[in-house]
Amino acid sequence: MLATEETTIVSEATVTEKPKREMIAIDDLSLIFPSKDGDVHALSNINLSIKSGDFVSFIGPSGCGKTTLLRVIADLEKATSGNLKVNGTDAQDARLNRLYGYVFQAAALLPWRNIQQNCALPMEISGLSPAQQNKQIDKYLKMVGLQDFHKKFPWQLSGGMQQRASIARALCLNPDLLLMDEPFGALDEITRDHMNIELLRIWSETQKTVVFVTHSIDEAVLLSTHIVVMSPRPGRIVKVIESPLPRLKTLALRDDPAFHALASEIRTALAHEHAID
């Protein structure tokens, strides 16, 4: 069952946080894409530290490099210069050792595989036994509320349900880090609200580190412990804002003055950069 805005997800007192460690360390990272029409400076002098257990959102105007930075962390793009550590190792080793799960903008489920088979795919590649696969699939499909949909195919599910299946698939290898690239951007507002609350619940249960790309200020405020505000291209980090709000939230918090104050701080940082640019 999806949580509603009146529902308290998990009592703050019941959450036992793991000791903090540096999950992502980025030092003076830049990325330039060469092209026939001239080099494209995508990222410039990025410095960022993300601690374990935090929920960090990247926000900025279209084309500012939010997704590019996420892809560099995932070793799907290579930085031109600078240093990057992911979970204590370099990004390539983190990718090869499957130390993170990745959720794309679209659910990216294989249409010829049912939901159970889609979730099994990364575990098949990693060589887990069928028994291990089934245990993980049962656990995470139940966590995302799809325990009765193992045998359904993607086309039989709504967009929100497909994204929940995609999240379950990313969790099945039990990574410490979850990278999410605007996973709810294509959903209607009502479904998106429900998915945000579901994601907060999953985050609180698993205590993963989440790095989340969004265009929505309200979404960043609702979900995040830290918001990374980025400039127009070349993407730079303008400001890292630590949220004063509770880690676990409901939709009703959007009426709180503290919520509006944080949204205003993000909006001001974004507007200032556009004015400079």
Rosetta blueprint (number, residue, H / E / L):
1 M L
2 L L
3 A L
4 T L
5 E L
6 E L
7 T L
8 T L
9 I L
10 V L
11 S L
12 E H
13 A H
14 T H
15 V L
16 T L
17 E L
18 K L
19 P L
20 K L
21 R L
22 E E
23 M E
24 I E
25 A E
26 I E
27 D E
28 D E
29 L E
30 S E
31 L E
32 I E
33 F E
34 P L
35 S L
36 K L
37 D L
38 G L
39 D L
40 V E
41 H E
42 A E
43 L E
44 S E
45 N E
46 I E
47 N E
48 L E
49 S E
50 I E
51 K E
52 S L
53 G L
54 D L
55 F E
56 V E
57 S E
58 F E
59 I E
60 G L
61 P L
62 S L
63 G L
64 C L
65 G L
66 K H
67 T H
68 T H
69 L H
70 L H
71 R H
72 V H
73 I H
74 A L
75 D L
76 L L
77 E L
78 K L
79 A L
80 T L
81 S E
82 G E
83 N E
84 L E
85 K E
86 V E
87 N L
88 G L
89 T E
90 D E
91 A H
92 Q H
93 D H
94 A H
95 R H
96 L H
97 N L
98 R L
99 L L
100 Y E
101 G E
102 Y E
103 V E
104 F L
105 Q L
106 A L
107 A L
108 A L
109 L L
110 L L
111 P L
112 W L
113 R L
114 N L
115 I H
116 Q H
117 Q H
118 N H
119 C H
120 A H
121 L H
122 P H
123 M H
124 E H
125 I H
126 S H
127 G L
128 L L
129 S L
130 P H
131 A H
132 Q H
133 Q H
134 N H
135 K H
136 Q H
137 I H
138 D H
139 K H
140 Y H
141 L H
142 K H
143 M H
144 V L
145 G L
146 L L
147 Q L
148 D L
149 F L
150 H L
151 K L
152 K L
153 F L
154 P H
155 W H
156 Q H
157 L L
158 S L
159 G H
160 G H
161 M H
162 Q H
163 Q H
164 R H
165 A H
166 S H
167 I H
168 A H
169 R H
170 A H
171 L H
172 C L
173 L L
174 N L
175 P L
176 D L
177 L E
178 L E
179 L E
180 M E
181 D E
182 E L
183 P L
184 F L
185 G L
186 A L
187 L L
188 D L
189 E H
190 I H
191 T H
192 R H
193 D H
194 H H
195 M H
196 N H
197 I H
198 E H
199 L H
200 L H
201 R H
202 I H
203 W H
204 S H
205 E H
206 T H
207 Q L
208 K L
209 T E
210 V E
211 V E
212 F E
213 V E
214 T E
215 H L
216 S L
217 I H
218 D H
219 E H
220 A H
221 V H
222 L H
223 L H
224 S L
225 T L
226 H E
227 I E
228 V E
229 V E
230 M E
231 S L
232 P L
233 R L
234 P L
235 G E
236 R L
237 I E
238 V E
239 K E
240 V E
241 I E
242 E E
243 S L
244 P L
245 L L
246 P L
247 R L
248 L L
249 K L
250 T L
251 L H
252 A H
253 L H
254 R H
255 D H
256 D L
257 P H
258 A H
259 F H
260 H H
261 A H
262 L H
263 A H
264 S H
265 E H
266 I H
267 R H
268 T H
269 A H
270 L H
271 A H
272 H H
273 E H
274 H H
275 A H
276 I H
277 D L
